[in-house]
Every structure is written in C-alpha cells, then in structure tokens.
C-alpha cells in the first residue's frame, strides 16, 4: 500500500535544509497526509510535549522569505501564520498524533526518503574523501617526478573548454 502513495522523488523535493537541518513544511506534510494544514498544526499543539525544538519549530520571518524567494511555487502561497517545519524525528512523531492509515503509510515513505538521502550523503562524503586522497597522492607523485602540476591543470582546463558545445546559430548581419 505504501508504495502506491507518493514517489520518493516527490518527497525529496519537499525536503529543505533550514538551520542546518533537513526539514519538511507543515503544508507539504498536510498535503501528503491529505489533511488541512490547520488540522495538522492543531494536532501538534495538542501534543506539544512530543515536539521539542529539535523535532519541530516555526520559521522566522527571514527564513520564510528566503525559502519563498528560492521557489516559485512557494511565492504563490499566502499564509496567515509562518509555517512550522518538522525534522525527520518530528515527522516520525507525527505518525503517533495523526493515526489514520494514510498518515502511517505516508510516514513510512517519508522515513524511507530520509534514509535514502542520508545514505546518499554518506556515499558522497566517502567519494569526496577518496578524491581528496587521490589528489594529494597525485600532487606528491608529480613533485617526486618533477612534473609541473599547474601545467597539467592548465591542459585539463583547455581540454574541458574545447569539449564544451559552442553556440550554434545565425548571426544577423546589418
């Protein structure tokens, strides 16, 4: 049942980084759970002890404006109150306060998405570390062999430039 709900790619697009945390907007969660944003926020307020600041928090005016300026669809959103956002732990806690079958199934999809993003970040971290180690060994090798690394980088940049597609079209003569 959960696999028939929302594709992970759609959920990924609804995860933002705010205050260094991956979060989801209350309105996006409400949409996924098929409830009104007001209903979701009321359920959270009734269970405030389950949602400490590292699980959920309300955006500041500045954070909301920055987020809205980054995404065209958010620019069209008019709200009476600044949105609340939920971290991965906050989203997990929502399944306890929104006990519908839909909420539980969507929650499973969201948790899978957070796990996928974490795994991706960890694999990229490993790749970045391996590339840095390779670069360090290459520079050391070049020094040992008396090779000018700057010449190599210059040649690589030249190759990159000539492999880029050039603009194609007609020039209007006056």
Chimera marker file (.cmm) of the C-alpha trace (Angstrom):
<marker_set name="trace">
<marker id="1" x="0.000" y="0.000" z="0.000" r="1" g="1" b="0" radius="0.5"/>
<marker id="2" x="2.729" y="2.482" z="0.951" r="1" g="1" b="0" radius="0.5"/>
<marker id="3" x="4.466" y="2.052" z="-2.386" r="1" g="1" b="0" radius="0.5"/>
<marker id="4" x="1.296" y="3.207" z="-4.179" r="1" g="1" b="0" radius="0.5"/>
<marker id="5" x="1.311" y="6.535" z="-2.361" r="1" g="1" b="0" radius="0.5"/>
<marker id="6" x="3.862" y="9.209" z="-3.099" r="1" g="1" b="0" radius="0.5"/>
<marker id="7" x="7.028" y="8.564" z="-5.102" r="1" g="1" b="0" radius="0.5"/>
<marker id="8" x="10.224" y="9.149" z="-3.165" r="1" g="1" b="0" radius="0.5"/>
<marker id="9" x="11.339" y="11.769" z="-5.740" r="1" g="1" b="0" radius="0.5"/>
<marker id="10" x="8.324" y="13.943" z="-4.908" r="1" g="1" b="0" radius="0.5"/>
<marker id="11" x="9.058" y="13.694" z="-1.193" r="1" g="1" b="0" radius="0.5"/>
<marker id="12" x="12.743" y="14.504" z="-1.822" r="1" g="1" b="0" radius="0.5"/>
<marker id="13" x="11.674" y="17.771" z="-3.462" r="1" g="1" b="0" radius="0.5"/>
<marker id="14" x="9.749" y="18.710" z="-0.331" r="1" g="1" b="0" radius="0.5"/>
<marker id="15" x="12.755" y="18.380" z="1.996" r="1" g="1" b="0" radius="0.5"/>
<marker id="16" x="14.616" y="21.623" z="2.675" r="1" g="1" b="0" radius="0.5"/>
<marker id="17" x="17.679" y="22.483" z="4.722" r="1" g="1" b="0" radius="0.5"/>
<marker id="18" x="16.937" y="25.147" z="7.336" r="1" g="1" b="0" radius="0.5"/>
<marker id="19" x="19.203" y="25.913" z="10.291" r="1" g="1" b="0" radius="0.5"/>
<marker id="20" x="21.411" y="23.093" z="9.070" r="1" g="1" b="0" radius="0.5"/>
<marker id="21" x="18.587" y="20.554" z="9.461" r="1" g="1" b="0" radius="0.5"/>
<marker id="22" x="16.656" y="18.643" z="6.819" r="1" g="1" b="0" radius="0.5"/>
<marker id="23" x="13.022" y="19.600" z="7.337" r="1" g="1" b="0" radius="0.5"/>
<marker id="24" x="9.598" y="19.450" z="5.719" r="1" g="1" b="0" radius="0.5"/>
<marker id="25" x="6.984" y="22.213" z="5.750" r="1" g="1" b="0" radius="0.5"/>
<marker id="26" x="3.736" y="21.679" z="7.626" r="1" g="1" b="0" radius="0.5"/>
<marker id="27" x="1.746" y="22.432" z="4.461" r="1" g="1" b="0" radius="0.5"/>
<marker id="28" x="3.657" y="19.824" z="2.431" r="1" g="1" b="0" radius="0.5"/>
<marker id="29" x="3.137" y="17.214" z="5.137" r="1" g="1" b="0" radius="0.5"/>
<marker id="30" x="-0.550" y="18.090" z="5.397" r="1" g="1" b="0" radius="0.5"/>
<marker id="31" x="-0.883" y="17.703" z="1.627" r="1" g="1" b="0" radius="0.5"/>
<marker id="32" x="0.805" y="14.290" z="1.719" r="1" g="1" b="0" radius="0.5"/>
<marker id="33" x="-1.325" y="13.153" z="4.680" r="1" g="1" b="0" radius="0.5"/>
<marker id="34" x="-4.450" y="14.546" z="2.984" r="1" g="1" b="0" radius="0.5"/>
<marker id="35" x="-5.411" y="16.772" z="5.925" r="1" g="1" b="0" radius="0.5"/>
<marker id="36" x="-5.649" y="20.542" z="6.273" r="1" g="1" b="0" radius="0.5"/>
<marker id="37" x="-2.505" y="22.307" z="7.475" r="1" g="1" b="0" radius="0.5"/>
<marker id="38" x="-4.553" y="23.759" z="10.319" r="1" g="1" b="0" radius="0.5"/>
<marker id="39" x="-5.609" y="20.265" z="11.427" r="1" g="1" b="0" radius="0.5"/>
<marker id="40" x="-2.004" y="19.040" z="11.362" r="1" g="1" b="0" radius="0.5"/>
<marker id="41" x="-0.760" y="22.011" z="13.401" r="1" g="1" b="0" radius="0.5"/>
<marker id="42" x="-3.617" y="21.667" z="15.910" r="1" g="1" b="0" radius="0.5"/>
<marker id="43" x="-2.714" y="18.013" z="16.462" r="1" g="1" b="0" radius="0.5"/>
<marker id="44" x="0.902" y="19.047" z="17.052" r="1" g="1" b="0" radius="0.5"/>
<marker id="45" x="-0.124" y="21.788" z="19.510" r="1" g="1" b="0" radius="0.5"/>
<marker id="46" x="-2.344" y="19.354" z="21.420" r="1" g="1" b="0" radius="0.5"/>
<marker id="47" x="0.716" y="17.094" z="21.755" r="1" g="1" b="0" radius="0.5"/>
<marker id="48" x="3.361" y="19.799" z="22.210" r="1" g="1" b="0" radius="0.5"/>
<marker id="49" x="5.383" y="17.668" z="24.646" r="1" g="1" b="0" radius="0.5"/>
<marker id="50" x="6.098" y="15.241" z="21.769" r="1" g="1" b="0" radius="0.5"/>
<marker id="51" x="7.601" y="18.004" z="19.572" r="1" g="1" b="0" radius="0.5"/>
<marker id="52" x="10.648" y="19.656" z="21.160" r="1" g="1" b="0" radius="0.5"/>
<marker id="53" x="12.515" y="22.316" z="19.161" r="1" g="1" b="0" radius="0.5"/>
<marker id="54" x="14.781" y="19.756" z="17.511" r="1" g="1" b="0" radius="0.5"/>
<marker id="55" x="11.687" y="17.925" z="16.160" r="1" g="1" b="0" radius="0.5"/>
<marker id="56" x="9.644" y="20.926" z="15.021" r="1" g="1" b="0" radius="0.5"/>
<marker id="57" x="9.915" y="24.711" z="15.021" r="1" g="1" b="0" radius="0.5"/>
<marker id="58" x="8.265" y="27.728" z="13.467" r="1" g="1" b="0" radius="0.5"/>
<marker id="59" x="10.202" y="29.577" z="10.782" r="1" g="1" b="0" radius="0.5"/>
<marker id="60" x="11.312" y="33.130" z="11.403" r="1" g="1" b="0" radius="0.5"/>
<marker id="61" x="10.130" y="35.866" z="9.021" r="1" g="1" b="0" radius="0.5"/>
<marker id="62" x="13.570" y="35.917" z="7.392" r="1" g="1" b="0" radius="0.5"/>
<marker id="63" x="13.720" y="32.124" z="6.945" r="1" g="1" b="0" radius="0.5"/>
<marker id="64" x="10.247" y="32.103" z="5.401" r="1" g="1" b="0" radius="0.5"/>
<marker id="65" x="11.130" y="34.926" z="2.994" r="1" g="1" b="0" radius="0.5"/>
<marker id="66" x="14.374" y="33.224" z="1.944" r="1" g="1" b="0" radius="0.5"/>
<marker id="67" x="12.579" y="29.927" z="1.373" r="1" g="1" b="0" radius="0.5"/>
<marker id="68" x="9.810" y="31.624" z="-0.606" r="1" g="1" b="0" radius="0.5"/>
<marker id="69" x="12.324" y="33.501" z="-2.765" r="1" g="1" b="0" radius="0.5"/>
<marker id="70" x="14.038" y="30.242" z="-3.734" r="1" g="1" b="0" radius="0.5"/>
<marker id="71" x="10.954" y="28.521" z="-5.104" r="1" g="1" b="0" radius="0.5"/>
<marker id="72" x="8.394" y="29.974" z="-7.473" r="1" g="1" b="0" radius="0.5"/>
<marker id="73" x="5.581" y="27.766" z="-6.179" r="1" g="1" b="0" radius="0.5"/>
<marker id="74" x="6.157" y="28.969" z="-2.616" r="1" g="1" b="0" radius="0.5"/>
<marker id="75" x="5.888" y="32.595" z="-3.787" r="1" g="1" b="0" radius="0.5"/>
<marker id="76" x="2.215" y="31.987" z="-4.573" r="1" g="1" b="0" radius="0.5"/>
<marker id="77" x="1.499" y="30.689" z="-1.073" r="1" g="1" b="0" radius="0.5"/>
<marker id="78" x="-0.234" y="33.156" z="1.197" r="1" g="1" b="0" radius="0.5"/>
<marker id="79" x="-0.415" y="32.259" z="4.845" r="1" g="1" b="0" radius="0.5"/>
<marker id="80" x="-1.788" y="33.943" z="7.899" r="1" g="1" b="0" radius="0.5"/>
<marker id="81" x="0.960" y="32.421" z="10.080" r="1" g="1" b="0" radius="0.5"/>
<marker id="82" x="4.580" y="31.487" z="9.456" r="1" g="1" b="0" radius="0.5"/>
<marker id="83" x="4.921" y="27.787" z="8.730" r="1" g="1" b="0" radius="0.5"/>
<marker id="84" x="6.139" y="25.122" z="11.085" r="1" g="1" b="0" radius="0.5"/>
<marker id="85" x="8.754" y="22.686" z="9.866" r="1" g="1" b="0" radius="0.5"/>
<marker id="86" x="9.450" y="19.137" z="11.004" r="1" g="1" b="0" radius="0.5"/>
<marker id="87" x="12.757" y="17.300" z="11.169" r="1" g="1" b="0" radius="0.5"/>
<marker id="88" x="12.976" y="13.591" z="10.478" r="1" g="1" b="0" radius="0.5"/>
<marker id="89" x="12.248" y="12.884" z="14.147" r="1" g="1" b="0" radius="0.5"/>
<marker id="90" x="9.298" y="15.279" z="14.077" r="1" g="1" b="0" radius="0.5"/>
<marker id="91" x="7.870" y="13.554" z="11.026" r="1" g="1" b="0" radius="0.5"/>
<marker id="92" x="8.230" y="10.208" z="12.796" r="1" g="1" b="0" radius="0.5"/>
<marker id="93" x="6.394" y="11.640" z="15.804" r="1" g="1" b="0" radius="0.5"/>
<marker id="94" x="3.548" y="12.837" z="13.552" r="1" g="1" b="0" radius="0.5"/>
<marker id="95" x="2.545" y="9.247" z="12.849" r="1" g="1" b="0" radius="0.5"/>
<marker id="96" x="1.676" y="8.967" z="16.538" r="1" g="1" b="0" radius="0.5"/>
<marker id="97" x="-0.591" y="12.016" z="16.602" r="1" g="1" b="0" radius="0.5"/>
<marker id="98" x="-2.130" y="11.516" z="13.148" r="1" g="1" b="0" radius="0.5"/>
<marker id="99" x="-3.251" y="7.933" z="13.425" r="1" g="1" b="0" radius="0.5"/>
<marker id="100" x="-5.023" y="7.472" z="10.102" r="1" g="1" b="0" radius="0.5"/>
<marker id="101" x="-3.899" y="4.638" z="7.833" r="1" g="1" b="0" radius="0.5"/>
<marker id="102" x="-2.900" y="7.225" z="5.240" r="1" g="1" b="0" radius="0.5"/>
<marker id="103" x="-0.680" y="9.078" z="7.745" r="1" g="1" b="0" radius="0.5"/>
<marker id="104" x="1.093" y="5.889" z="8.778" r="1" g="1" b="0" radius="0.5"/>
<marker id="105" x="1.647" y="4.768" z="5.170" r="1" g="1" b="0" radius="0.5"/>
<marker id="106" x="2.902" y="8.187" z="4.047" r="1" g="1" b="0" radius="0.5"/>
<marker id="107" x="5.135" y="8.355" z="7.103" r="1" g="1" b="0" radius="0.5"/>
<marker id="108" x="6.816" y="5.124" z="6.048" r="1" g="1" b="0" radius="0.5"/>
<marker id="109" x="7.527" y="6.636" z="2.615" r="1" g="1" b="0" radius="0.5"/>
<marker id="110" x="8.932" y="9.805" z="4.166" r="1" g="1" b="0" radius="0.5"/>
<marker id="111" x="11.181" y="7.816" z="6.523" r="1" g="1" b="0" radius="0.5"/>
<marker id="112" x="12.477" y="5.808" z="3.555" r="1" g="1" b="0" radius="0.5"/>
<marker id="113" x="13.239" y="9.066" z="1.768" r="1" g="1" b="0" radius="0.5"/>
<marker id="114" x="15.172" y="10.480" z="4.726" r="1" g="1" b="0" radius="0.5"/>
<marker id="115" x="17.155" y="7.225" z="4.923" r="1" g="1" b="0" radius="0.5"/>
<marker id="116" x="17.898" y="7.366" z="1.191" r="1" g="1" b="0" radius="0.5"/>
<marker id="117" x="19.125" y="10.965" z="1.481" r="1" g="1" b="0" radius="0.5"/>
<marker id="118" x="21.327" y="10.076" z="4.457" r="1" g="1" b="0" radius="0.5"/>
<marker id="119" x="22.835" y="7.113" z="2.575" r="1" g="1" b="0" radius="0.5"/>
<marker id="120" x="23.472" y="9.328" z="-0.457" r="1" g="1" b="0" radius="0.5"/>
<marker id="121" x="25.184" y="11.960" z="1.689" r="1" g="1" b="0" radius="0.5"/>
<marker id="122" x="27.378" y="9.330" z="3.334" r="1" g="1" b="0" radius="0.5"/>
<marker id="123" x="28.378" y="7.803" z="-0.003" r="1" g="1" b="0" radius="0.5"/>
<marker id="124" x="29.249" y="11.251" z="-1.376" r="1" g="1" b="0" radius="0.5"/>
<marker id="125" x="31.282" y="12.005" z="1.726" r="1" g="1" b="0" radius="0.5"/>
<marker id="126" x="33.286" y="8.822" z="1.133" r="1" g="1" b="0" radius="0.5"/>
<marker id="127" x="33.760" y="9.684" z="-2.546" r="1" g="1" b="0" radius="0.5"/>
<marker id="128" x="34.893" y="13.224" z="-1.705" r="1" g="1" b="0" radius="0.5"/>
<marker id="129" x="37.388" y="11.869" z="0.810" r="1" g="1" b="0" radius="0.5"/>
<marker id="130" x="38.737" y="9.369" z="-1.731" r="1" g="1" b="0" radius="0.5"/>
<marker id="131" x="39.119" y="12.095" z="-4.386" r="1" g="1" b="0" radius="0.5"/>
<marker id="132" x="40.970" y="14.326" z="-1.931" r="1" g="1" b="0" radius="0.5"/>
<marker id="133" x="43.328" y="11.463" z="-1.058" r="1" g="1" b="0" radius="0.5"/>
<marker id="134" x="43.903" y="10.778" z="-4.761" r="1" g="1" b="0" radius="0.5"/>
<marker id="135" x="44.639" y="14.441" z="-5.449" r="1" g="1" b="0" radius="0.5"/>
<marker id="136" x="47.095" y="14.571" z="-2.540" r="1" g="1" b="0" radius="0.5"/>
<marker id="137" x="48.902" y="11.432" z="-3.794" r="1" g="1" b="0" radius="0.5"/>
<marker id="138" x="48.926" y="12.802" z="-7.357" r="1" g="1" b="0" radius="0.5"/>
<marker id="139" x="50.462" y="16.106" z="-6.259" r="1" g="1" b="0" radius="0.5"/>
<marker id="140" x="53.098" y="14.244" z="-4.241" r="1" g="1" b="0" radius="0.5"/>
<marker id="141" x="53.848" y="11.979" z="-7.213" r="1" g="1" b="0" radius="0.5"/>
<marker id="142" x="54.139" y="14.990" z="-9.516" r="1" g="1" b="0" radius="0.5"/>
<marker id="143" x="56.587" y="16.663" z="-7.123" r="1" g="1" b="0" radius="0.5"/>
<marker id="144" x="58.664" y="13.478" z="-6.871" r="1" g="1" b="0" radius="0.5"/>
<marker id="145" x="58.777" y="13.162" z="-10.667" r="1" g="1" b="0" radius="0.5"/>
<marker id="146" x="59.481" y="16.900" z="-11.097" r="1" g="1" b="0" radius="0.5"/>
<marker id="147" x="56.230" y="17.448" z="-13.017" r="1" g="1" b="0" radius="0.5"/>
<marker id="148" x="54.601" y="20.877" z="-13.000" r="1" g="1" b="0" radius="0.5"/>
<marker id="149" x="51.060" y="20.255" z="-11.702" r="1" g="1" b="0" radius="0.5"/>
<marker id="150" x="49.882" y="23.663" z="-12.887" r="1" g="1" b="0" radius="0.5"/>
<marker id="151" x="50.704" y="22.683" z="-16.472" r="1" g="1" b="0" radius="0.5"/>
<marker id="152" x="48.590" y="19.560" z="-16.101" r="1" g="1" b="0" radius="0.5"/>
<marker id="153" x="45.651" y="21.538" z="-14.691" r="1" g="1" b="0" radius="0.5"/>
<marker id="154" x="46.006" y="24.109" z="-17.482" r="1" g="1" b="0" radius="0.5"/>
<marker id="155" x="45.916" y="21.314" z="-20.100" r="1" g="1" b="0" radius="0.5"/>
<marker id="156" x="42.891" y="19.721" z="-18.441" r="1" g="1" b="0" radius="0.5"/>
<marker id="157" x="41.071" y="23.076" z="-18.417" r="1" g="1" b="0" radius="0.5"/>
<marker id="158" x="41.949" y="23.542" z="-22.091" r="1" g="1" b="0" radius="0.5"/>
<marker id="159" x="40.504" y="20.115" z="-22.923" r="1" g="1" b="0" radius="0.5"/>
<marker id="160" x="37.392" y="20.906" z="-20.931" r="1" g="1" b="0" radius="0.5"/>
<marker id="161" x="36.928" y="24.176" z="-22.816" r="1" g="1" b="0" radius="0.5"/>
<marker id="162" x="37.252" y="22.657" z="-26.270" r="1" g="1" b="0" radius="0.5"/>
<marker id="163" x="34.839" y="19.836" z="-25.473" r="1" g="1" b="0" radius="0.5"/>
<marker id="164" x="32.097" y="22.246" z="-24.403" r="1" g="1" b="0" radius="0.5"/>
<marker id="165" x="29.473" y="22.722" z="-27.106" r="1" g="1" b="0" radius="0.5"/>
<marker id="166" x="29.752" y="26.030" z="-28.862" r="1" g="1" b="0" radius="0.5"/>
<marker id="167" x="26.791" y="28.234" z="-29.630" r="1" g="1" b="0" radius="0.5"/>
<marker id="168" x="25.191" y="27.344" z="-32.915" r="1" g="1" b="0" radius="0.5"/>
<marker id="169" x="23.059" y="29.704" z="-34.908" r="1" g="1" b="0" radius="0.5"/>
<marker id="170" x="22.987" y="32.511" z="-37.379" r="1" g="1" b="0" radius="0.5"/>
<marker id="171" x="24.373" y="35.975" z="-36.899" r="1" g="1" b="0" radius="0.5"/>
<marker id="172" x="22.153" y="38.675" z="-38.267" r="1" g="1" b="0" radius="0.5"/>
<marker id="173" x="24.156" y="40.991" z="-40.471" r="1" g="1" b="0" radius="0.5"/>
<marker id="174" x="23.179" y="44.631" z="-40.508" r="1" g="1" b="0" radius="0.5"/>
<link id1="1" id2="2" r="1" g="1" b="0" radius="0.2"/>
<link id1="2" id2="3" r="1" g="1" b="0" radius="0.2"/>
<link id1="3" id2="4" r="1" g="1" b="0" radius="0.2"/>
<link id1="4" id2="5" r="1" g="1" b="0" radius="0.2"/>
<link id1="5" id2="6" r="1" g="1" b="0" radius="0.2"/>
<link id1="6" id2="7" r="1" g="1" b="0" radius="0.2"/>
<link id1="7" id2="8" r="1" g="1" b="0" radius="0.2"/>
<link id1="8" id2="9" r="1" g="1" b="0" radius="0.2"/>
<link id1="9" id2="10" r="1" g="1" b="0" radius="0.2"/>
<link id1="10" id2="11" r="1" g="1" b="0" radius="0.2"/>
<link id1="11" id2="12" r="1" g="1" b="0" radius="0.2"/>
<link id1="12" id2="13" r="1" g="1" b="0" radius="0.2"/>
<link id1="13" id2="14" r="1" g="1" b="0" radius="0.2"/>
<link id1="14" id2="15" r="1" g="1" b="0" radius="0.2"/>
<link id1="15" id2="16" r="1" g="1" b="0" radius="0.2"/>
<link id1="16" id2="17" r="1" g="1" b="0" radius="0.2"/>
<link id1="17" id2="18" r="1" g="1" b="0" radius="0.2"/>
<link id1="18" id2="19" r="1" g="1" b="0" radius="0.2"/>
<link id1="19" id2="20" r="1" g="1" b="0" radius="0.2"/>
<link id1="20" id2="21" r="1" g="1" b="0" radius="0.2"/>
<link id1="21" id2="22" r="1" g="1" b="0" radius="0.2"/>
<link id1="22" id2="23" r="1" g="1" b="0" radius="0.2"/>
<link id1="23" id2="24" r="1" g="1" b="0" radius="0.2"/>
<link id1="24" id2="25" r="1" g="1" b="0" radius="0.2"/>
<link id1="25" id2="26" r="1" g="1" b="0" radius="0.2"/>
<link id1="26" id2="27" r="1" g="1" b="0" radius="0.2"/>
<link id1="27" id2="28" r="1" g="1" b="0" radius="0.2"/>
<link id1="28" id2="29" r="1" g="1" b="0" radius="0.2"/>
<link id1="29" id2="30" r="1" g="1" b="0" radius="0.2"/>
<link id1="30" id2="31" r="1" g="1" b="0" radius="0.2"/>
<link id1="31" id2="32" r="1" g="1" b="0" radius="0.2"/>
<link id1="32" id2="33" r="1" g="1" b="0" radius="0.2"/>
<link id1="33" id2="34" r="1" g="1" b="0" radius="0.2"/>
<link id1="34" id2="35" r="1" g="1" b="0" radius="0.2"/>
<link id1="35" id2="36" r="1" g="1" b="0" radius="0.2"/>
<link id1="36" id2="37" r="1" g="1" b="0" radius="0.2"/>
<link id1="37" id2="38" r="1" g="1" b="0" radius="0.2"/>
<link id1="38" id2="39" r="1" g="1" b="0" radius="0.2"/>
<link id1="39" id2="40" r="1" g="1" b="0" radius="0.2"/>
<link id1="40" id2="41" r="1" g="1" b="0" radius="0.2"/>
<link id1="41" id2="42" r="1" g="1" b="0" radius="0.2"/>
<link id1="42" id2="43" r="1" g="1" b="0" radius="0.2"/>
<link id1="43" id2="44" r="1" g="1" b="0" radius="0.2"/>
<link id1="44" id2="45" r="1" g="1" b="0" radius="0.2"/>
<link id1="45" id2="46" r="1" g="1" b="0" radius="0.2"/>
<link id1="46" id2="47" r="1" g="1" b="0" radius="0.2"/>
<link id1="47" id2="48" r="1" g="1" b="0" radius="0.2"/>
<link id1="48" id2="49" r="1" g="1" b="0" radius="0.2"/>
<link id1="49" id2="50" r="1" g="1" b="0" radius="0.2"/>
<link id1="50" id2="51" r="1" g="1" b="0" radius="0.2"/>
<link id1="51" id2="52" r="1" g="1" b="0" radius="0.2"/>
<link id1="52" id2="53" r="1" g="1" b="0" radius="0.2"/>
<link id1="53" id2="54" r="1" g="1" b="0" radius="0.2"/>
<link id1="54" id2="55" r="1" g="1" b="0" radius="0.2"/>
<link id1="55" id2="56" r="1" g="1" b="0" radius="0.2"/>
<link id1="56" id2="57" r="1" g="1" b="0" radius="0.2"/>
<link id1="57" id2="58" r="1" g="1" b="0" radius="0.2"/>
<link id1="58" id2="59" r="1" g="1" b="0" radius="0.2"/>
<link id1="59" id2="60" r="1" g="1" b="0" radius="0.2"/>
<link id1="60" id2="61" r="1" g="1" b="0" radius="0.2"/>
<link id1="61" id2="62" r="1" g="1" b="0" radius="0.2"/>
<link id1="62" id2="63" r="1" g="1" b="0" radius="0.2"/>
<link id1="63" id2="64" r="1" g="1" b="0" radius="0.2"/>
<link id1="64" id2="65" r="1" g="1" b="0" radius="0.2"/>
<link id1="65" id2="66" r="1" g="1" b="0" radius="0.2"/>
<link id1="66" id2="67" r="1" g="1" b="0" radius="0.2"/>
<link id1="67" id2="68" r="1" g="1" b="0" radius="0.2"/>
<link id1="68" id2="69" r="1" g="1" b="0" radius="0.2"/>
<link id1="69" id2="70" r="1" g="1" b="0" radius="0.2"/>
<link id1="70" id2="71" r="1" g="1" b="0" radius="0.2"/>
<link id1="71" id2="72" r="1" g="1" b="0" radius="0.2"/>
<link id1="72" id2="73" r="1" g="1" b="0" radius="0.2"/>
<link id1="73" id2="74" r="1" g="1" b="0" radius="0.2"/>
<link id1="74" id2="75" r="1" g="1" b="0" radius="0.2"/>
<link id1="75" id2="76" r="1" g="1" b="0" radius="0.2"/>
<link id1="76" id2="77" r="1" g="1" b="0" radius="0.2"/>
<link id1="77" id2="78" r="1" g="1" b="0" radius="0.2"/>
<link id1="78" id2="79" r="1" g="1" b="0" radius="0.2"/>
<link id1="79" id2="80" r="1" g="1" b="0" radius="0.2"/>
<link id1="80" id2="81" r="1" g="1" b="0" radius="0.2"/>
<link id1="81" id2="82" r="1" g="1" b="0" radius="0.2"/>
<link id1="82" id2="83" r="1" g="1" b="0" radius="0.2"/>
<link id1="83" id2="84" r="1" g="1" b="0" radius="0.2"/>
<link id1="84" id2="85" r="1" g="1" b="0" radius="0.2"/>
<link id1="85" id2="86" r="1" g="1" b="0" radius="0.2"/>
<link id1="86" id2="87" r="1" g="1" b="0" radius="0.2"/>
<link id1="87" id2="88" r="1" g="1" b="0" radius="0.2"/>
<link id1="88" id2="89" r="1" g="1" b="0" radius="0.2"/>
<link id1="89" id2="90" r="1" g="1" b="0" radius="0.2"/>
<link id1="90" id2="91" r="1" g="1" b="0" radius="0.2"/>
<link id1="91" id2="92" r="1" g="1" b="0" radius="0.2"/>
<link id1="92" id2="93" r="1" g="1" b="0" radius="0.2"/>
<link id1="93" id2="94" r="1" g="1" b="0" radius="0.2"/>
<link id1="94" id2="95" r="1" g="1" b="0" radius="0.2"/>
<link id1="95" id2="96" r="1" g="1" b="0" radius="0.2"/>
<link id1="96" id2="97" r="1" g="1" b="0" radius="0.2"/>
<link id1="97" id2="98" r="1" g="1" b="0" radius="0.2"/>
<link id1="98" id2="99" r="1" g="1" b="0" radius="0.2"/>
<link id1="99" id2="100" r="1" g="1" b="0" radius="0.2"/>
<link id1="100" id2="101" r="1" g="1" b="0" radius="0.2"/>
<link id1="101" id2="102" r="1" g="1" b="0" radius="0.2"/>
<link id1="102" id2="103" r="1" g="1" b="0" radius="0.2"/>
<link id1="103" id2="104" r="1" g="1" b="0" radius="0.2"/>
<link id1="104" id2="105" r="1" g="1" b="0" radius="0.2"/>
<link id1="105" id2="106" r="1" g="1" b="0" radius="0.2"/>
<link id1="106" id2="107" r="1" g="1" b="0" radius="0.2"/>
<link id1="107" id2="108" r="1" g="1" b="0" radius="0.2"/>
<link id1="108" id2="109" r="1" g="1" b="0" radius="0.2"/>
<link id1="109" id2="110" r="1" g="1" b="0" radius="0.2"/>
<link id1="110" id2="111" r="1" g="1" b="0" radius="0.2"/>
<link id1="111" id2="112" r="1" g="1" b="0" radius="0.2"/>
<link id1="112" id2="113" r="1" g="1" b="0" radius="0.2"/>
<link id1="113" id2="114" r="1" g="1" b="0" radius="0.2"/>
<link id1="114" id2="115" r="1" g="1" b="0" radius="0.2"/>
<link id1="115" id2="116" r="1" g="1" b="0" radius="0.2"/>
<link id1="116" id2="117" r="1" g="1" b="0" radius="0.2"/>
<link id1="117" id2="118" r="1" g="1" b="0" radius="0.2"/>
<link id1="118" id2="119" r="1" g="1" b="0" radius="0.2"/>
<link id1="119" id2="120" r="1" g="1" b="0" radius="0.2"/>
<link id1="120" id2="121" r="1" g="1" b="0" radius="0.2"/>
<link id1="121" id2="122" r="1" g="1" b="0" radius="0.2"/>
<link id1="122" id2="123" r="1" g="1" b="0" radius="0.2"/>
<link id1="123" id2="124" r="1" g="1" b="0" radius="0.2"/>
<link id1="124" id2="125" r="1" g="1" b="0" radius="0.2"/>
<link id1="125" id2="126" r="1" g="1" b="0" radius="0.2"/>
<link id1="126" id2="127" r="1" g="1" b="0" radius="0.2"/>
<link id1="127" id2="128" r="1" g="1" b="0" radius="0.2"/>
<link id1="128" id2="129" r="1" g="1" b="0" radius="0.2"/>
<link id1="129" id2="130" r="1" g="1" b="0" radius="0.2"/>
<link id1="130" id2="131" r="1" g="1" b="0" radius="0.2"/>
<link id1="131" id2="132" r="1" g="1" b="0" radius="0.2"/>
<link id1="132" id2="133" r="1" g="1" b="0" radius="0.2"/>
<link id1="133" id2="134" r="1" g="1" b="0" radius="0.2"/>
<link id1="134" id2="135" r="1" g="1" b="0" radius="0.2"/>
<link id1="135" id2="136" r="1" g="1" b="0" radius="0.2"/>
<link id1="136" id2="137" r="1" g="1" b="0" radius="0.2"/>
<link id1="137" id2="138" r="1" g="1" b="0" radius="0.2"/>
<link id1="138" id2="139" r="1" g="1" b="0" radius="0.2"/>
<link id1="139" id2="140" r="1" g="1" b="0" radius="0.2"/>
<link id1="140" id2="141" r="1" g="1" b="0" radius="0.2"/>
<link id1="141" id2="142" r="1" g="1" b="0" radius="0.2"/>
<link id1="142" id2="143" r="1" g="1" b="0" radius="0.2"/>
<link id1="143" id2="144" r="1" g="1" b="0" radius="0.2"/>
<link id1="144" id2="145" r="1" g="1" b="0" radius="0.2"/>
<link id1="145" id2="146" r="1" g="1" b="0" radius="0.2"/>
<link id1="146" id2="147" r="1" g="1" b="0" radius="0.2"/>
<link id1="147" id2="148" r="1" g="1" b="0" radius="0.2"/>
<link id1="148" id2="149" r="1" g="1" b="0" radius="0.2"/>
<link id1="149" id2="150" r="1" g="1" b="0" radius="0.2"/>
<link id1="150" id2="151" r="1" g="1" b="0" radius="0.2"/>
<link id1="151" id2="152" r="1" g="1" b="0" radius="0.2"/>
<link id1="152" id2="153" r="1" g="1" b="0" radius="0.2"/>
<link id1="153" id2="154" r="1" g="1" b="0" radius="0.2"/>
<link id1="154" id2="155" r="1" g="1" b="0" radius="0.2"/>
<link id1="155" id2="156" r="1" g="1" b="0" radius="0.2"/>
<link id1="156" id2="157" r="1" g="1" b="0" radius="0.2"/>
<link id1="157" id2="158" r="1" g="1" b="0" radius="0.2"/>
<link id1="158" id2="159" r="1" g="1" b="0" radius="0.2"/>
<link id1="159" id2="160" r="1" g="1" b="0" radius="0.2"/>
<link id1="160" id2="161" r="1" g="1" b="0" radius="0.2"/>
<link id1="161" id2="162" r="1" g="1" b="0" radius="0.2"/>
<link id1="162" id2="163" r="1" g="1" b="0" radius="0.2"/>
<link id1="163" id2="164" r="1" g="1" b="0" radius="0.2"/>
<link id1="164" id2="165" r="1" g="1" b="0" radius="0.2"/>
<link id1="165" id2="166" r="1" g="1" b="0" radius="0.2"/>
<link id1="166" id2="167" r="1" g="1" b="0" radius="0.2"/>
<link id1="167" id2="168" r="1" g="1" b="0" radius="0.2"/>
<link id1="168" id2="169" r="1" g="1" b="0" radius="0.2"/>
<link id1="169" id2="170" r="1" g="1" b="0" radius="0.2"/>
<link id1="170" id2="171" r="1" g="1" b="0" radius="0.2"/>
<link id1="171" id2="172" r="1" g="1" b="0" radius="0.2"/>
<link id1="172" id2="173" r="1" g="1" b="0" radius="0.2"/>
<link id1="173" id2="174" r="1" g="1" b="0" radius="0.2"/>
</marker_set>
